[in-house]
Amino acid sequence: YLFWTEWGQSPCIGKAHLDGSEKVVLVSLGITWPNGISIDYEENKLYWCDARTDKIERIDLESGGNREIVLSGSNVDMFSV
């Protein structure tokens, strides 16, 4: 899969096959500036940080479910995991 983030009016985290087929939005609520994607294949998790909400979060890699806040701060600029 190819994973990506989008900012703007409809921020999201998505995935698709490498040929661009079967696009799926994994996260679209509660995010503003998602970036810094990191994948843990052993635990089957996708991590990202949001520079606007000042959080690092994770979801299940395949389903996009089980969203959890891993780290939350204030007055920090999170751009990378």
Phi and psi in radians as a Rosetta constraint file:
Dihedral C 1 N 2 CA 2 C 2 CIRCULARHARMONIC -1.917 0.35
Dihedral N 2 CA 2 C 2 N 3 CIRCULARHARMONIC 2.243 0.35
Dihedral C 2 N 3 CA 3 C 3 CIRCULARHARMONIC -1.941 0.35
Dihedral N 3 CA 3 C 3 N 4 CIRCULARHARMONIC 2.560 0.35
Dihedral C 3 N 4 CA 4 C 4 CIRCULARHARMONIC -2.625 0.35
Dihedral N 4 CA 4 C 4 N 5 CIRCULARHARMONIC 2.876 0.35
Dihedral C 4 N 5 CA 5 C 5 CIRCULARHARMONIC -2.110 0.35
Dihedral N 5 CA 5 C 5 N 6 CIRCULARHARMONIC 2.672 0.35
Dihedral C 5 N 6 CA 6 C 6 CIRCULARHARMONIC -2.291 0.35
Dihedral N 6 CA 6 C 6 N 7 CIRCULARHARMONIC 2.386 0.35
Dihedral C 6 N 7 CA 7 C 7 CIRCULARHARMONIC -1.808 0.35
Dihedral N 7 CA 7 C 7 N 8 CIRCULARHARMONIC -3.121 0.35
Dihedral C 7 N 8 CA 8 C 8 CIRCULARHARMONIC 1.881 0.35
Dihedral N 8 CA 8 C 8 N 9 CIRCULARHARMONIC -2.614 0.35
Dihedral C 8 N 9 CA 9 C 9 CIRCULARHARMONIC -1.231 0.35
Dihedral N 9 CA 9 C 9 N 10 CIRCULARHARMONIC -0.472 0.35
Dihedral C 9 N 10 CA 10 C 10 CIRCULARHARMONIC -2.280 0.35
Dihedral N 10 CA 10 C 10 N 11 CIRCULARHARMONIC 1.232 0.35
Dihedral C 10 N 11 CA 11 C 11 CIRCULARHARMONIC -1.133 0.35
Dihedral N 11 CA 11 C 11 N 12 CIRCULARHARMONIC 2.530 0.35
Dihedral C 11 N 12 CA 12 C 12 CIRCULARHARMONIC -2.834 0.35
Dihedral N 12 CA 12 C 12 N 13 CIRCULARHARMONIC 2.956 0.35
Dihedral C 12 N 13 CA 13 C 13 CIRCULARHARMONIC -2.123 0.35
Dihedral N 13 CA 13 C 13 N 14 CIRCULARHARMONIC 2.258 0.35
Dihedral C 13 N 14 CA 14 C 14 CIRCULARHARMONIC -2.330 0.35
Dihedral N 14 CA 14 C 14 N 15 CIRCULARHARMONIC 3.014 0.35
Dihedral C 14 N 15 CA 15 C 15 CIRCULARHARMONIC -2.531 0.35
Dihedral N 15 CA 15 C 15 N 16 CIRCULARHARMONIC 2.722 0.35
Dihedral C 15 N 16 CA 16 C 16 CIRCULARHARMONIC -2.732 0.35
Dihedral N 16 CA 16 C 16 N 17 CIRCULARHARMONIC 2.853 0.35
Dihedral C 16 N 17 CA 17 C 17 CIRCULARHARMONIC -1.150 0.35
Dihedral N 17 CA 17 C 17 N 18 CIRCULARHARMONIC 2.775 0.35
Dihedral C 17 N 18 CA 18 C 18 CIRCULARHARMONIC -1.081 0.35
Dihedral N 18 CA 18 C 18 N 19 CIRCULARHARMONIC -0.352 0.35
Dihedral C 18 N 19 CA 19 C 19 CIRCULARHARMONIC -1.528 0.35
Dihedral N 19 CA 19 C 19 N 20 CIRCULARHARMONIC 0.071 0.35
Dihedral C 19 N 20 CA 20 C 20 CIRCULARHARMONIC 1.553 0.35
Dihedral N 20 CA 20 C 20 N 21 CIRCULARHARMONIC -0.032 0.35
Dihedral C 20 N 21 CA 21 C 21 CIRCULARHARMONIC -1.455 0.35
Dihedral N 21 CA 21 C 21 N 22 CIRCULARHARMONIC 2.845 0.35
Dihedral C 21 N 22 CA 22 C 22 CIRCULARHARMONIC 0.939 0.35
Dihedral N 22 CA 22 C 22 N 23 CIRCULARHARMONIC 0.931 0.35
Dihedral C 22 N 23 CA 23 C 23 CIRCULARHARMONIC -1.165 0.35
Dihedral N 23 CA 23 C 23 N 24 CIRCULARHARMONIC 2.376 0.35
Dihedral C 23 N 24 CA 24 C 24 CIRCULARHARMONIC -2.365 0.35
Dihedral N 24 CA 24 C 24 N 25 CIRCULARHARMONIC 2.327 0.35
Dihedral C 24 N 25 CA 25 C 25 CIRCULARHARMONIC -1.559 0.35
Dihedral N 25 CA 25 C 25 N 26 CIRCULARHARMONIC 2.114 0.35
Dihedral C 25 N 26 CA 26 C 26 CIRCULARHARMONIC -1.560 0.35
Dihedral N 26 CA 26 C 26 N 27 CIRCULARHARMONIC -0.661 0.35
Dihedral C 26 N 27 CA 27 C 27 CIRCULARHARMONIC -2.444 0.35
Dihedral N 27 CA 27 C 27 N 28 CIRCULARHARMONIC 2.296 0.35
Dihedral C 27 N 28 CA 28 C 28 CIRCULARHARMONIC -2.462 0.35
Dihedral N 28 CA 28 C 28 N 29 CIRCULARHARMONIC -0.121 0.35
Dihedral C 28 N 29 CA 29 C 29 CIRCULARHARMONIC -1.924 0.35
Dihedral N 29 CA 29 C 29 N 30 CIRCULARHARMONIC 2.480 0.35
Dihedral C 29 N 30 CA 30 C 30 CIRCULARHARMONIC 1.287 0.35
Dihedral N 30 CA 30 C 30 N 31 CIRCULARHARMONIC 0.334 0.35
Dihedral C 30 N 31 CA 31 C 31 CIRCULARHARMONIC -2.219 0.35
Dihedral N 31 CA 31 C 31 N 32 CIRCULARHARMONIC 2.674 0.35
Dihedral C 31 N 32 CA 32 C 32 CIRCULARHARMONIC -2.242 0.35
Dihedral N 32 CA 32 C 32 N 33 CIRCULARHARMONIC -0.979 0.35
Dihedral C 32 N 33 CA 33 C 33 CIRCULARHARMONIC -2.172 0.35
Dihedral N 33 CA 33 C 33 N 34 CIRCULARHARMONIC 1.145 0.35
Dihedral C 33 N 34 CA 34 C 34 CIRCULARHARMONIC -1.213 0.35
Dihedral N 34 CA 34 C 34 N 35 CIRCULARHARMONIC 2.396 0.35
Dihedral C 34 N 35 CA 35 C 35 CIRCULARHARMONIC -2.844 0.35
Dihedral N 35 CA 35 C 35 N 36 CIRCULARHARMONIC -3.110 0.35
Dihedral C 35 N 36 CA 36 C 36 CIRCULARHARMONIC 1.109 0.35
Dihedral N 36 CA 36 C 36 N 37 CIRCULARHARMONIC 0.779 0.35
Dihedral C 36 N 37 CA 37 C 37 CIRCULARHARMONIC -1.121 0.35
Dihedral N 37 CA 37 C 37 N 38 CIRCULARHARMONIC 2.421 0.35
Dihedral C 37 N 38 CA 38 C 38 CIRCULARHARMONIC -2.441 0.35
Dihedral N 38 CA 38 C 38 N 39 CIRCULARHARMONIC 2.432 0.35
Dihedral C 38 N 39 CA 39 C 39 CIRCULARHARMONIC -2.026 0.35
Dihedral N 39 CA 39 C 39 N 40 CIRCULARHARMONIC 2.272 0.35
Dihedral C 39 N 40 CA 40 C 40 CIRCULARHARMONIC -1.861 0.35
Dihedral N 40 CA 40 C 40 N 41 CIRCULARHARMONIC 1.710 0.35
Dihedral C 40 N 41 CA 41 C 41 CIRCULARHARMONIC -1.238 0.35
Dihedral N 41 CA 41 C 41 N 42 CIRCULARHARMONIC -0.487 0.35
Dihedral C 41 N 42 CA 42 C 42 CIRCULARHARMONIC -1.178 0.35
Dihedral N 42 CA 42 C 42 N 43 CIRCULARHARMONIC -0.698 0.35
Dihedral C 42 N 43 CA 43 C 43 CIRCULARHARMONIC -1.678 0.35
Dihedral N 43 CA 43 C 43 N 44 CIRCULARHARMONIC -0.074 0.35
Dihedral C 43 N 44 CA 44 C 44 CIRCULARHARMONIC 1.051 0.35
Dihedral N 44 CA 44 C 44 N 45 CIRCULARHARMONIC 0.822 0.35
Dihedral C 44 N 45 CA 45 C 45 CIRCULARHARMONIC -2.192 0.35
Dihedral N 45 CA 45 C 45 N 46 CIRCULARHARMONIC 2.578 0.35
Dihedral C 45 N 46 CA 46 C 46 CIRCULARHARMONIC -1.993 0.35
Dihedral N 46 CA 46 C 46 N 47 CIRCULARHARMONIC 2.197 0.35
Dihedral C 46 N 47 CA 47 C 47 CIRCULARHARMONIC -1.896 0.35
Dihedral N 47 CA 47 C 47 N 48 CIRCULARHARMONIC 2.611 0.35
Dihedral C 47 N 48 CA 48 C 48 CIRCULARHARMONIC -2.671 0.35
Dihedral N 48 CA 48 C 48 N 49 CIRCULARHARMONIC 2.824 0.35
Dihedral C 48 N 49 CA 49 C 49 CIRCULARHARMONIC -2.053 0.35
Dihedral N 49 CA 49 C 49 N 50 CIRCULARHARMONIC 2.731 0.35
Dihedral C 49 N 50 CA 50 C 50 CIRCULARHARMONIC -2.165 0.35
Dihedral N 50 CA 50 C 50 N 51 CIRCULARHARMONIC 2.004 0.35
Dihedral C 50 N 51 CA 51 C 51 CIRCULARHARMONIC -1.220 0.35
Dihedral N 51 CA 51 C 51 N 52 CIRCULARHARMONIC -0.285 0.35
Dihedral C 51 N 52 CA 52 C 52 CIRCULARHARMONIC -1.620 0.35
Dihedral N 52 CA 52 C 52 N 53 CIRCULARHARMONIC -0.722 0.35
Dihedral C 52 N 53 CA 53 C 53 CIRCULARHARMONIC -1.557 0.35
Dihedral N 53 CA 53 C 53 N 54 CIRCULARHARMONIC -0.140 0.35
Dihedral C 53 N 54 CA 54 C 54 CIRCULARHARMONIC 1.015 0.35
Dihedral N 54 CA 54 C 54 N 55 CIRCULARHARMONIC 0.806 0.35
Dihedral C 54 N 55 CA 55 C 55 CIRCULARHARMONIC -2.297 0.35
Dihedral N 55 CA 55 C 55 N 56 CIRCULARHARMONIC 2.634 0.35
Dihedral C 55 N 56 CA 56 C 56 CIRCULARHARMONIC -1.927 0.35
Dihedral N 56 CA 56 C 56 N 57 CIRCULARHARMONIC 2.231 0.35
Dihedral C 56 N 57 CA 57 C 57 CIRCULARHARMONIC -2.244 0.35
Dihedral N 57 CA 57 C 57 N 58 CIRCULARHARMONIC 2.945 0.35
Dihedral C 57 N 58 CA 58 C 58 CIRCULARHARMONIC -2.540 0.35
Dihedral N 58 CA 58 C 58 N 59 CIRCULARHARMONIC 2.740 0.35
Dihedral C 58 N 59 CA 59 C 59 CIRCULARHARMONIC -2.459 0.35
Dihedral N 59 CA 59 C 59 N 60 CIRCULARHARMONIC 2.910 0.35
Dihedral C 59 N 60 CA 60 C 60 CIRCULARHARMONIC -1.161 0.35
Dihedral N 60 CA 60 C 60 N 61 CIRCULARHARMONIC 2.326 0.35
Dihedral C 60 N 61 CA 61 C 61 CIRCULARHARMONIC -1.066 0.35
Dihedral N 61 CA 61 C 61 N 62 CIRCULARHARMONIC -0.766 0.35
Dihedral C 61 N 62 CA 62 C 62 CIRCULARHARMONIC -1.414 0.35
Dihedral N 62 CA 62 C 62 N 63 CIRCULARHARMONIC -0.813 0.35
Dihedral C 62 N 63 CA 63 C 63 CIRCULARHARMONIC -1.637 0.35
Dihedral N 63 CA 63 C 63 N 64 CIRCULARHARMONIC -0.420 0.35
Dihedral C 63 N 64 CA 64 C 64 CIRCULARHARMONIC 1.391 0.35
Dihedral N 64 CA 64 C 64 N 65 CIRCULARHARMONIC 0.072 0.35
Dihedral C 64 N 65 CA 65 C 65 CIRCULARHARMONIC -1.528 0.35
Dihedral N 65 CA 65 C 65 N 66 CIRCULARHARMONIC -3.088 0.35
Dihedral C 65 N 66 CA 66 C 66 CIRCULARHARMONIC 0.945 0.35
Dihedral N 66 CA 66 C 66 N 67 CIRCULARHARMONIC 0.853 0.35
Dihedral C 66 N 67 CA 67 C 67 CIRCULARHARMONIC -1.177 0.35
Dihedral N 67 CA 67 C 67 N 68 CIRCULARHARMONIC 2.326 0.35
Dihedral C 67 N 68 CA 68 C 68 CIRCULARHARMONIC -2.396 0.35
Dihedral N 68 CA 68 C 68 N 69 CIRCULARHARMONIC 2.506 0.35
Dihedral C 68 N 69 CA 69 C 69 CIRCULARHARMONIC -1.483 0.35
Dihedral N 69 CA 69 C 69 N 70 CIRCULARHARMONIC 2.165 0.35
Dihedral C 69 N 70 CA 70 C 70 CIRCULARHARMONIC -1.617 0.35
Dihedral N 70 CA 70 C 70 N 71 CIRCULARHARMONIC -0.684 0.35
Dihedral C 70 N 71 CA 71 C 71 CIRCULARHARMONIC -2.629 0.35
Dihedral N 71 CA 71 C 71 N 72 CIRCULARHARMONIC 2.389 0.35
Dihedral C 71 N 72 CA 72 C 72 CIRCULARHARMONIC -2.360 0.35
Dihedral N 72 CA 72 C 72 N 73 CIRCULARHARMONIC 2.326 0.35
Dihedral C 72 N 73 CA 73 C 73 CIRCULARHARMONIC -2.390 0.35
Dihedral N 73 CA 73 C 73 N 74 CIRCULARHARMONIC 3.127 0.35
Dihedral C 73 N 74 CA 74 C 74 CIRCULARHARMONIC -2.357 0.35
Dihedral N 74 CA 74 C 74 N 75 CIRCULARHARMONIC 2.598 0.35
Dihedral C 74 N 75 CA 75 C 75 CIRCULARHARMONIC 1.020 0.35
Dihedral N 75 CA 75 C 75 N 76 CIRCULARHARMONIC 0.646 0.35
Dihedral C 75 N 76 CA 76 C 76 CIRCULARHARMONIC -2.220 0.35
Dihedral N 76 CA 76 C 76 N 77 CIRCULARHARMONIC 2.718 0.35
Dihedral C 76 N 77 CA 77 C 77 CIRCULARHARMONIC -2.030 0.35
Dihedral N 77 CA 77 C 77 N 78 CIRCULARHARMONIC 1.737 0.35
Dihedral C 77 N 78 CA 78 C 78 CIRCULARHARMONIC -1.611 0.35
Dihedral N 78 CA 78 C 78 N 79 CIRCULARHARMONIC 2.023 0.35
Dihedral C 78 N 79 CA 79 C 79 CIRCULARHARMONIC -2.176 0.35
Dihedral N 79 CA 79 C 79 N 80 CIRCULARHARMONIC -0.077 0.35
Dihedral C 79 N 80 CA 80 C 80 CIRCULARHARMONIC -2.687 0.35
Dihedral N 80 CA 80 C 80 N 81 CIRCULARHARMONIC 2.590 0.35
